[in-house]
Amino acid sequence: MSDQLTAEDRKLVTLARATRARTGAAEGAAVRDSDGRTYAAATVDLPSLHVSALGVCVAMAVSSGSSGLEAAVVLGAAATVAPADLDALRDLGGAGVVVHRGDARGTIAATLST
């Protein structure tokens, strides 16, 4: 399925994969905003703070002044994207944000839309 990704979405896969590998986190994620800027992050799992990789990406986009999102990639062992993460994508990006879900190697198993 990953051979059907656009060049821009393949870039998100590369960013999410590299971020996850560098940190050793459970998940890596990357998003592209409506201006073409990209944000990549890993899961934050501290005793007093837990934020998904996708949640961190959305927060980074918001704190950078982004007004919308186009696409997201989440890589890791989980089979699905958490409903709260999809809600956060919808909050910033509205309906129609493309979400690719894949394993730690970057093989995309599913694509959905918010």
Helices and strands as residue ranges (DSSP letters): G 2-4, H 7-23, E 27-33, E 38-42, E 44-46, E 49-51, H 53-63, E 69-76, H 83-93, E 98-102, E 108-113
